[in-house]
Amino acid sequence: MSPIPRRSLLKAAAVAGAAAQFSRALGSRDATAAPGAGSSGDGPVTLDWLEDGGLGAAPGSTVGVPWPKGVHRDDQTFALTDADGRAVPVQSWPLAHWPDGSLKWTAHAVSSGTGKLTLTTGTAAAPRKKVTVDRRGGTIDVSTGVITARIAQSGATLVESVTRGSTEIARNGRLVLLRQPEYEDGDQATVRTERFDGTVDEVTVEQTGPVRAVVRVDGTHRKGRRGLLPFSLRLYFYAGADSFRMVHTVTYDGKQEPGRAGGDFVRGLGVRFTVPLRDESYDRHIRIGGEGTGLLREAVKGITGLRRDPGAAVQAAQFAGEKLPDPATWDQRVTTRLQYIPEWGDYTLSQLSADGFTLRKRTRKGYGWIGAGGGRRASGFGYVGGAGGGLSFGLRDFWEKHPAQLDIRDAHTDAAEVTLWLWSPEAQPMDLRFYHDGMGQDTFPEQLEGLNITYEDYEPGFGTPHGIARTSELLFWANGSTPSAEELARQVEAVRVLPQLAAPPGQLIGAGVFGRGLFAAPDRSTPAKARIEDHLDFLFTYYKDQVEQRRWYGFWDYGDIMHTYDTARHQWRYDVGGYAWDNSELSPDLWLWYAYLRSGRADIFRFAEAMTRHTGEVDVYHLGKWAGLGTRHGVQHFADSAKQQRIANTTYRRYYYFLTADERVGDLMHAHVDSDETFLVLDPLRKIRTEPYTPDRHALSVGFGTDWSGLVSAWLTEWERRGPKWEKAKARVLSTMETIAAQPNGFVQGTGLYDLDTGRFAIAEEPVVGVSHLSAVFGLNELCAELIDLVDMPAFNEAYYDYCRYFNATKAEQAARYGSDFGSLILFQGHSRLDAYAAVQTGDEELARRAWEKFYGSDGYRESAPWRTEKVTGPTALVAGSEATWVSTNDTALYGLAAIENLALLGDRMP
């Protein structure tokens, strides 16, 4: 791999015309990018696992690898080897292209590997057991060479059967939804539920091997003619694997109204399989995961602990999950009394909070339950089967996304039933009603008054969950016999932390993706750099610890963080309007992903992964009139009436998609290609406009900051991916860039009238200054850095450099350039990264100096901040832990991004 110096990658661009004189007014023109350690080329790339242990018991892993522009043609093939030079089968495909048609990102799927793997150009080795896909009649058969899944193309059964060899391990895989039509508080309520069954509408084979096959199933839960909660799931199969993965998404399309008891309350949401049982009941085994790799290890008919001893070897064999010898060889005092030993057919583990699970069992329906143990946090894993085969199953993030539950039923019969409950039917119903009655905020002026006290932007009818979604991940193993304790532990570990292959930071940095030069490897070579690295570590660790201390867990909540701290209550403002859940405000998603890209740290990746799964699903609408819009920060993720592009921003999803090739996230990004249509439906400035405005298809008011950054990120991604609408998306990217640049004041103009049919902004007749402190803090800088690197459009470059140059300038400098200053602005520390970027691009040494001046000496976090936590205990706090009262998520996101980008761009120009 030949190194490409950062100085070459980020050579300063020449600045021409009028922009040059503004640059000279601010400073000299000799700033260049700081040298960095990133390197990339057409040489081998070493891939490694995020965590120790390699692939483990998981079916396979898929990784995204970036390439510098022009290095690989679209038809380039790739090969993979292990540390000993042995060929490892790999399936590769393009994820994104550079504008010249060369490969920008490629995906690589593997179904084996424990250590580091080396990716090179070449011919891929074929797997010994290939994945095959065979359509026959109304079903699709997918074989890994070890197991075969028969997938239905219609009806209420999704997976008709899972076989291993000639043995059927599971059948009748289906989705279950329990609806409670009324939710009354108090002790006089009558609870009634009704079951909806998942019904298949469409099945699509997306990949057919030889290493990886993917089948997508779309449908809805139905009861009679009523449909509720549409679903989209994918089944992943890898060559030679005895397991498969399910990625399961539901979208809430029910109705719940505040103040009303009636509605579509979800009482249970699950995935269910039937497991045939052929062994004698004393050879049928139950395994249920407890804490860590702990397991309940029992037989349906236990022969241990009896008054009469069948023999130590027999007892040991049953505990180990091995087939027992013929009972005729046992102590006959046991053999002749087997019929008097109970058969335990039903088991339930319920995790109703992040802090406790209970386990119970009974002999069969209609008979009493007995406690079988409990603990704090269950792994979400189970197994039922015997010497003749059995099914292992697991739900990822089981306790984190409580309330969850595992059920095994009828294990004493010839067909057990297992259900993985994503929402436990033993929990309270899923109550998504808006949390207050409006408090008289019926008009825009009243709502603005409410905003001024609780920071919540309320509007009647807007706090609805209709259209939000949630994705869950499940794993299933078709075992030839009951696995050993060691193998079960490996399966548990795969459920808890799904193994992920990763490209090294050097490749991510050197390839020039995600904004060329915006991130570099951590560097502690000077005291000043080391202090910033310490601060970055402190902030990440603090938020990771706060998730645990404050219990930011739950089906709808896990992955998000809180916005602002209440120093009086020693608590985050979880119940105060716009200060509660953060919902991507000021881009903590970007902070986390850039922190990962530069470091390769597994803990940061997992934190960012959970946030991406949350913010892309829960904080965004996927159907209904607001599909394509996200919701501003609030007490509930859907509560605020500000439904905007800035939260649905595809930028926040790009990182996870390109690093993992995750198809669900790909769906989310593609769905936003036409989200410019949302400006016909909802005017984001409706409450503060001073002049009449009616949305017009040919003259929609769209901002160049938070609005356009959300739109262009979706268009850019579709273009790079060569998606179904990539040509339209490319045209939109170029036409909006061109017409923003052509505005009298460029980006500083603030807003333009956008034509949905042409994809162009009308050129304003008069210059206007329309700068907001929010315009650039939802990924605009990162997107513009990508666009400037991709598209040769000097006028756009100059328009953006000018915006960067003057946001942090003095009011006198702003007025001298634009005729008036920008008014009262904030977030200067976060905008220091714009100074740094423009300094390198234009060669402006004064901008380089100002970048560090604003980073260290404006708003946000200063060096004089405490940079430590203080202990809190009872009775001050609900639980003992720590607090940093000076920390806020807005400041954290902005500091994190500014620190990372300033160090990468101007690390050699620190004061």
SVG drawing of the C-alpha trace seen along z (x, -y; Angstrom):
<svg xmlns="http://www.w3.org/2000/svg" viewBox="-64 -48 69 101">
<polyline fill="none" stroke="black" stroke-width="0.4" points="0.0,0.0 1.7,-3.2 1.2,-6.1 -0.4,-9.3 0.8,-12.3 -2.0,-14.4 -0.3,-17.4 -1.0,-16.0 -4.5,-14.9 -5.4,-18.3 -3.4,-20.7 -4.7,-24.2 -7.0,-25.3 -6.3,-28.6 -8.9,-31.3 -9.9,-33.5 -11.9,-36.6 -13.7,-38.6 -13.2,-35.9 -9.5,-36.4 -9.7,-40.0 -11.8,-39.0 -9.2,-36.3 -6.4,-38.9 -8.4,-41.2 -8.5,-38.5 -5.0,-37.1 -2.2,-35.6 -2.6,-32.7 -0.2,-30.0 -2.1,-27.6 -2.1,-23.9 -3.4,-20.8 -1.6,-19.2 0.2,-16.0 -1.5,-12.9 -1.0,-9.2 -3.7,-8.1 -2.6,-6.0 -4.5,-4.1 -4.1,-2.9 -4.5,0.3 -2.4,2.4 -3.6,5.0 -6.0,3.9 -5.9,5.7 -9.3,6.3 -9.8,7.1 -12.7,7.8 -14.0,5.1 -13.9,7.4 -11.7,10.4 -12.9,13.8 -13.5,13.4 -16.7,14.6 -17.4,17.0 -20.8,18.7 -22.3,16.0 -23.4,16.9 -21.2,14.4 -20.1,10.7 -20.1,8.0 -17.7,5.1 -17.5,2.0 -14.0,0.9 -13.3,-2.5 -10.9,-3.2 -9.3,-6.4 -10.7,-8.0 -9.6,-6.3 -7.9,-3.2 -10.3,-0.5 -12.6,-0.1 -16.2,0.9 -15.6,4.5 -12.6,5.1 -12.7,8.4 -11.3,9.1 -9.7,12.0 -9.3,12.6 -6.6,14.5 -6.1,15.3 -3.0,14.7 -1.5,17.9 -2.0,17.0 -4.9,19.4 -7.7,18.3 -10.9,17.3 -14.1,17.3 -15.5,13.8 -18.4,12.2 -17.8,8.6 -20.0,6.0 -19.9,2.2 -21.5,-0.1 -20.6,-3.5 -18.8,-5.0 -16.7,-8.1 -18.0,-10.5 -15.4,-9.1 -17.0,-5.7 -14.3,-4.1 -15.1,-2.2 -15.5,-4.4 -16.8,-1.7 -17.0,2.0 -18.8,4.6 -17.2,7.9 -19.1,10.8 -17.4,13.7 -18.6,16.7 -15.4,17.8 -12.4,16.2 -11.0,15.7 -8.1,13.4 -7.0,10.6 -7.8,11.0 -6.1,9.5 -8.1,8.1 -6.4,7.8 -7.4,7.6 -7.8,11.0 -10.1,13.9 -12.2,14.8 -12.0,18.4 -15.2,20.3 -16.7,21.6 -16.7,25.4 -20.4,25.2 -22.0,22.4 -25.2,20.5 -27.8,21.3 -31.3,19.9 -34.0,21.9 -37.4,20.6 -40.0,23.3 -43.8,22.8 -44.8,20.4 -41.6,20.8 -37.9,19.8 -35.4,22.4 -32.1,21.0 -29.4,23.5 -26.1,22.7 -24.8,26.1 -25.6,27.1 -29.2,25.9 -32.0,25.1 -34.7,22.5 -38.0,22.6 -39.4,19.1 -43.1,18.6 -44.1,15.9 -47.5,15.4 -49.8,16.1 -49.2,15.9 -46.1,18.2 -42.8,16.5 -40.5,19.5 -42.2,22.8 -39.3,24.9 -35.7,24.9 -34.0,28.3 -30.5,29.7 -29.8,32.5 -33.1,34.5 -34.1,33.4 -36.6,30.6 -35.4,28.4 -38.0,25.6 -41.2,24.8 -44.0,22.3 -41.9,19.2 -44.3,16.3 -44.9,12.9 -47.3,12.2 -48.9,9.0 -51.2,8.6 -53.4,5.5 -55.1,4.2 -58.0,1.9 -58.4,0.1 -56.0,-1.0 -57.7,-2.1 -55.8,-3.0 -57.1,-1.9 -58.2,1.4 -61.6,1.7 -60.3,2.1 -61.0,5.2 -58.1,6.3 -58.9,7.7 -56.5,8.5 -56.7,9.7 -54.0,11.4 -52.8,10.2 -50.7,12.5 -47.9,11.2 -49.0,11.7 -46.6,11.7 -47.3,9.2 -44.0,9.3 -40.8,11.3 -37.6,10.1 -34.4,12.1 -31.7,9.4 -28.5,11.6 -28.0,15.2 -24.5,16.2 -22.1,17.8 -21.1,16.6 -24.2,14.5 -27.8,14.6 -30.4,12.1 -34.2,12.4 -36.4,9.5 -40.0,10.0 -42.6,7.2 -46.1,7.4 -48.3,6.3 -50.0,7.9 -53.6,8.7 -56.7,9.8 -59.5,10.3 -59.6,7.2 -57.7,5.0 -54.0,4.4 -51.8,3.0 -48.0,2.4 -46.5,3.1 -43.2,5.0 -40.1,5.3 -37.6,8.0 -34.5,9.5 -33.1,13.0 -29.4,13.4 -27.7,16.7 -24.0,17.4 -22.1,20.2 -21.5,23.2 -23.4,21.7 -25.8,23.6 -27.5,20.3 -29.2,17.3 -29.9,13.7 -33.1,11.8 -33.3,8.0 -36.9,7.1 -38.5,3.7 -42.0,2.6 -43.6,-0.7 -46.3,-2.0 -49.4,-3.0 -52.0,-2.7 -54.0,-5.4 -53.6,-6.6 -55.1,-9.9 -54.2,-11.7 -56.8,-11.6 -58.6,-8.7 -58.6,-5.1 -59.3,-3.5 -56.7,-3.0 -54.2,-0.6 -52.1,0.3 -49.5,3.0 -49.6,5.6 -47.1,8.0 -44.9,8.1 -43.0,11.3 -41.4,13.8 -42.5,17.4 -41.3,20.8 -42.5,24.3 -39.8,26.8 -40.5,30.5 -39.3,32.8 -38.5,36.4 -36.5,37.4 -37.8,38.9 -38.7,36.2 -35.6,37.0 -33.5,36.3 -35.2,33.0 -33.2,30.0 -34.0,26.5 -31.4,23.8 -32.2,20.2 -29.6,17.5 -29.1,15.6 -26.4,13.1 -23.3,13.1 -22.9,16.5 -24.9,18.0 -27.5,20.6 -30.4,22.5 -29.6,26.1 -32.5,28.5 -34.3,31.4 -38.0,31.5 -38.0,34.6 -35.2,34.2 -33.5,37.3 -31.1,35.4 -31.7,34.7 -34.2,37.6 -34.6,39.7 -33.3,42.6 -30.1,42.2 -30.0,43.3 -26.2,43.2 -23.6,40.4 -22.8,40.9 -26.5,40.6 -27.0,37.4 -23.8,35.9 -24.9,36.8 -28.3,35.1 -26.8,31.9 -24.3,31.9 -27.2,32.3 -26.0,35.7 -28.3,38.6 -28.8,40.8 -28.1,44.5 -31.0,46.9 -33.1,46.6 -32.7,50.4 -29.1,49.8 -30.1,47.3 -30.9,48.1 -34.3,49.8 -35.7,47.9 -35.6,44.9 -36.5,46.6 -39.7,48.2 -40.9,44.8 -40.2,42.5 -43.9,41.9 -44.1,40.2 -41.4,37.5 -43.0,34.3 -42.5,33.0 -41.8,29.3 -43.2,28.1 -43.4,24.3 -40.8,21.7 -40.9,17.9 -38.1,15.4 -39.3,11.8 -37.1,8.8 -39.5,5.9 -36.7,3.4 -33.0,3.0 -32.5,4.1 -34.2,7.4 -35.4,10.6 -37.5,13.4 -37.6,17.0 -40.4,19.4 -41.7,22.7 -44.8,25.0 -45.7,28.4 -48.3,27.3 -51.1,24.8 -53.6,24.7 -51.2,25.6 -49.3,23.4 -46.0,21.6 -43.0,22.0 -40.1,19.7 -36.9,20.9 -34.6,18.1 -33.8,14.6 -31.2,12.0 -30.3,8.6 -29.8,8.7 -30.5,11.7 -28.7,12.4 -31.9,12.9 -30.8,16.4 -32.7,19.7 -32.6,23.3 -35.1,26.1 -34.3,29.5 -32.6,32.8 -30.1,35.3 -32.0,35.4 -31.6,31.6 -32.9,28.4 -33.3,24.6 -31.2,22.0 -32.5,18.4 -31.5,15.0 -32.7,11.4 -30.0,8.8 -30.1,5.9 -32.5,7.9 -32.4,6.0 -31.4,2.7 -34.6,2.6 -36.9,3.9 -39.6,5.0 -38.6,8.2 -39.5,11.9 -38.6,15.4 -41.3,18.2 -41.0,21.9 -44.3,23.7 -45.3,27.4 -41.9,28.9 -43.5,32.0 -45.3,32.6 -44.0,33.5 -43.9,29.8 -42.7,27.0 -43.3,23.4 -40.8,20.6 -41.6,16.9 -39.1,14.1 -41.1,11.2 -39.7,7.8 -42.4,6.3 -43.3,8.5 -47.0,9.2 -46.4,9.2 -45.5,5.5 -47.8,2.6 -49.2,1.9 -47.2,-0.2 -48.5,-3.6 -47.6,-6.2 -50.2,-8.8 -48.9,-12.4 -48.1,-13.3 -50.1,-16.5 -53.4,-18.2 -51.9,-21.2 -52.4,-23.5 -54.2,-26.0 -51.6,-26.4 -54.1,-26.6 -52.6,-29.5 -49.1,-30.1 -48.5,-33.0 -49.4,-30.8 -47.2,-28.0 -44.3,-30.4 -44.9,-31.4 -44.8,-27.8 -41.5,-27.4 -40.1,-30.3 -40.8,-28.5 -40.3,-24.7 -38.4,-24.9 -41.1,-22.6 -42.6,-23.5 -46.1,-22.3 -48.9,-22.2 -52.2,-20.2 -52.1,-16.9 -48.4,-16.9 -47.2,-14.8 -48.1,-11.5 -46.2,-8.2 -48.0,-7.4 -45.2,-6.5 -42.2,-5.9 -40.4,-2.6 -38.1,-0.3 -35.6,2.4 -34.6,5.5 -32.0,8.2 -32.4,11.9 -30.3,15.0 -31.3,18.6 -29.2,21.8 -30.4,25.1 -28.4,27.5 -27.9,31.2 -28.0,32.0 -28.0,30.1 -24.8,28.0 -22.2,28.3 -21.9,25.7 -19.0,24.2 -20.8,23.9 -23.9,22.5 -21.7,19.8 -20.3,18.9 -23.9,18.6 -24.8,16.4 -21.8,14.1 -22.9,13.8 -26.3,12.6 -25.0,10.1 -22.3,8.7 -22.7,9.5 -19.2,10.0 -18.3,7.2 -15.3,7.2 -13.9,3.7 -11.5,1.8 -8.7,0.1 -8.7,-3.7 -5.7,-4.2 -7.8,-3.0 -10.8,-5.2 -8.5,-8.2 -6.4,-7.6 -9.3,-6.9 -10.6,-10.5 -14.2,-9.5 -16.6,-11.4 -14.9,-14.8 -11.3,-14.6 -9.0,-15.5 -11.7,-16.1 -10.4,-13.3 -7.0,-11.9 -5.7,-9.3 -5.5,-10.4 -2.3,-12.2 -0.8,-12.9 2.6,-14.1 2.3,-17.5 0.8,-18.5 -1.9,-20.6 -2.9,-17.7 -2.9,-15.3 -5.2,-17.5 -7.7,-17.6 -7.6,-13.8 -8.1,-13.5 -11.1,-15.8 -12.6,-13.7 -12.1,-10.5 -13.7,-12.1 -16.8,-13.2 -17.4,-9.8 -16.8,-8.0 -19.2,-10.3 -22.0,-9.7 -21.4,-6.0 -21.6,-6.0 -24.7,-8.2 -26.6,-5.8 -26.1,-3.2 -26.5,-5.5 -29.7,-7.2 -31.0,-4.0 -31.4,-5.4 -32.8,-2.1 -36.1,-0.8 -37.7,0.4 -38.2,-3.1 -35.5,-5.0 -32.3,-2.9 -29.6,-4.5 -30.6,-8.1 -29.1,-10.5 -30.5,-13.4 -30.1,-17.1 -29.6,-19.2 -28.8,-18.7 -30.9,-20.1 -28.3,-21.2 -30.9,-21.9 -32.4,-18.4 -29.1,-16.6 -30.9,-15.0 -31.1,-15.4 -34.2,-17.3 -36.1,-14.2 -39.5,-15.9 -38.8,-19.4 -40.0,-20.0 -37.2,-20.5 -34.5,-19.7 -35.2,-16.0 -34.3,-13.4 -31.8,-14.8 -33.0,-13.4 -29.7,-14.2 -29.7,-17.9 -26.5,-19.5 -25.2,-16.1 -24.0,-13.9 -24.3,-11.1 -21.5,-12.8 -19.3,-13.3 -19.5,-9.6 -18.9,-8.4 -15.9,-10.7 -14.6,-9.5 -14.8,-5.9 -13.4,-6.6 -10.2,-8.1 -9.7,-5.5 -11.3,-2.2 -12.5,-1.8 -15.2,0.9 -16.9,-0.8 -17.4,-4.0 -18.7,-1.9 -21.3,-0.1 -22.5,-3.4 -22.8,-5.0 -24.4,-1.9 -27.2,-2.0 -27.7,-5.7 -28.0,-5.2 -30.5,-2.4 -32.5,-4.7 -32.3,-8.1 -32.9,-6.7 -36.0,-4.8 -37.7,-6.3 -37.0,-10.0 -38.1,-9.9 -41.5,-9.3 -41.6,-6.5 -45.2,-6.6 -48.1,-9.1 -48.1,-12.8 -44.8,-13.5 -42.9,-10.6 -39.3,-11.8 -39.3,-14.3 -37.8,-13.9 -38.9,-15.3 -37.0,-17.9 -35.8,-17.0 -38.4,-16.5 -39.9,-14.6 -41.1,-11.9 -39.2,-11.2 -42.2,-12.2 -43.7,-14.9 -42.4,-18.2 -44.2,-19.9 -41.0,-20.8 -41.0,-18.1 -37.9,-18.8 -35.3,-17.6 -32.5,-18.3 -33.4,-15.3 -34.2,-12.9 -30.8,-13.9 -29.3,-11.0 -25.8,-12.2 -26.3,-10.5 -26.9,-7.1 -24.2,-7.1 -21.4,-6.0 -23.0,-2.9 -24.3,-1.9 -20.9,-2.2 -19.0,-0.6 -21.4,2.5 -23.4,2.5 -26.6,2.7 -29.5,3.0 -32.1,1.6 -30.1,-1.6 -29.8,-1.6 -33.6,-1.6 -33.9,-4.6 -31.5,-6.6 -33.2,-5.7 -36.6,-6.6 -35.5,-10.2 -34.5,-10.8 -37.9,-12.5 -38.2,-14.2 -38.1,-17.6 -41.8,-16.9 -42.3,-17.3 -42.0,-21.1 -45.4,-21.0 -46.9,-19.4 -45.4,-21.3 -43.7,-24.7 -41.0,-24.5 -41.1,-28.3 -44.9,-28.5 -45.0,-29.9 -42.5,-32.7 -43.2,-34.0 -44.1,-37.7 -45.5,-37.6 -48.1,-35.3 -46.7,-32.1 -48.5,-29.3 -46.3,-26.3 -46.0,-26.4 -44.5,-23.5 -42.5,-25.9 -41.5,-28.2 -40.9,-26.4 -39.0,-28.2 -36.0,-25.9 -33.1,-26.9 -29.5,-26.5 -28.5,-25.1 -30.6,-22.7 -33.0,-22.0 -30.6,-21.7 -28.1,-19.7 -30.8,-17.1 -31.9,-17.0 -28.5,-16.9 -27.2,-14.1 -30.0,-11.8 -29.3,-12.9 -25.6,-12.4 -26.0,-9.0 -28.4,-7.8 -26.0,-9.1 -23.0,-7.4 -24.9,-4.1 -26.2,-4.2 -29.7,-3.7 -32.9,-3.5 -33.1,-7.3 -29.4,-8.1 -29.6,-10.2 -32.3,-12.4 -30.4,-12.6 -27.2,-13.6 -29.0,-16.3 -30.5,-17.6 -27.1,-17.7 -25.6,-19.7 -28.5,-22.0 -28.9,-23.0 -25.2,-23.5 -25.1,-25.7 -28.1,-27.8 -27.0,-28.3 -23.6,-29.5 -25.4,-31.9 -27.4,-33.7 -26.4,-37.3 -25.0,-36.4 -24.4,-32.7 -24.9,-30.6 -25.3,-33.8 -28.5,-34.5 -29.9,-31.8 -33.0,-30.7 -34.2,-30.3 -37.3,-29.4 -37.0,-25.8 -38.7,-24.3 -39.6,-20.7 -39.8,-20.0 -36.5,-21.5 -34.6,-20.9 -33.3,-24.5 -33.4,-27.5 -34.6,-30.7 -31.9,-33.3 -32.9,-36.1 -33.0,-39.6 -31.7,-41.3 -29.0,-40.2 -30.2,-39.2 -28.3,-38.3 -30.0,-35.2 -27.5,-33.5 -28.5,-31.2 -26.3,-29.7 -28.0,-26.4 -27.4,-26.4 -24.0,-24.6 -24.3,-22.4 -26.4,-19.5 -23.7,-18.2 -23.4,-21.0 -19.6,-21.4 -19.0,-17.7 -21.3,-17.4 -19.8,-20.5 -16.4,-19.0 -17.5,-15.9 -19.2,-17.8 -16.3,-20.1 -14.0,-17.1 -16.4,-15.3 -17.7,-18.1 -15.7,-20.6 -17.8,-23.7 -15.5,-26.6 -18.4,-29.0 -19.9,-26.7 -16.6,-26.3 -16.1,-30.1 -19.7,-30.5 -19.1,-28.0 -15.6,-29.3 -17.1,-32.7 -19.7,-31.5 -17.0,-29.8 -14.8,-32.9 -17.5,-35.2 -19.5,-33.3 -16.8,-33.8 -15.7,-37.1 -16.3,-40.4 -19.6,-42.2 -17.5,-45.0 -16.0,-42.5 -19.4,-40.9 -20.9,-44.3 -18.0,-45.4 -18.5,-42.3 -22.3,-41.9 -23.6,-45.4 -24.9,-44.3 -23.7,-42.0 -25.1,-38.6 -26.8,-39.7 -26.4,-37.9 -24.9,-34.5 -23.7,-31.7 -21.9,-28.3 -18.6,-29.9 -16.5,-27.0 -18.5,-24.5 -18.0,-26.8 -14.3,-26.9 -14.2,-23.8 -15.5,-25.9 -12.6,-28.3 -10.2,-25.3 -11.6,-23.8 -11.7,-27.1 -8.2,-27.9 -6.8,-24.7 -8.8,-25.0 -8.0,-28.7 -4.6,-28.8 -5.6,-31.6 -3.3,-31.7 -5.4,-34.2 -8.4,-31.7 -6.1,-29.0 -5.2,-31.3 -8.8,-32.2 -9.9,-28.6 -7.9,-27.9 -8.8,-31.2 -12.5,-30.4 -12.0,-26.8 -10.2,-27.8 -11.6,-31.2 -15.3,-31.6 -18.3,-29.7 -18.6,-25.9 -16.1,-24.0 -12.9,-25.8 -9.7,-24.5 -10.7,-25.9 -13.7,-23.7 -13.5,-21.1 -13.1,-18.1 -14.1,-15.7 -17.2,-14.4 -18.5,-14.7 -20.1,-12.0 -23.8,-12.1 -25.5,-9.8 -28.8,-9.5 -30.7,-11.4 -29.5,-13.9 -30.0,-11.5 -32.2,-8.5 -29.2,-6.2 -25.6,-6.8 -23.3,-7.8 -21.6,-10.8 -22.5,-14.1 -20.8,-16.8 -23.2,-19.7 -21.3,-21.8 -21.8,-19.2 -24.6,-19.6 -25.1,-17.5 -25.1,-20.5 -21.7,-21.6 -20.4,-18.1 -21.3,-17.4 -19.9,-20.7 -16.7,-20.4 -16.2,-16.8 -16.5,-17.7 -14.5,-20.9 -11.7,-19.1 -11.5,-16.2 -11.6,-18.3 -9.4,-21.1 -6.7,-18.6 -6.9,-16.8 -6.8,-20.0 -4.6,-22.3 -3.0,-20.1 0.4,-21.6 -0.8,-25.1 -1.9,-24.9 -1.1,-27.9"/>
</svg>
